[in-house]
């Protein structure tokens, strides 16, 4: 019979750009799905535009927001 040697599990590593991409994706997800005006109000004149953009994006993907 053949014996199967057990090997130690290998650690999965993610490069720094992968962490950055994941963080930016989560931030964008939060902004579109959860942001209710606090962040967009802090942006000054572009705030209302971004708020409406994110609001419409929620409707586009079917997330109830009101």
Buried (B, 14 or more C-beta within 10 A) or exposed (E): EEEEEEEEEEEEEEEEEEEEEEEEEEEEEEBBEEBEEEBBEEEEEEBEEBBEEBBEBBEEEEEEEE
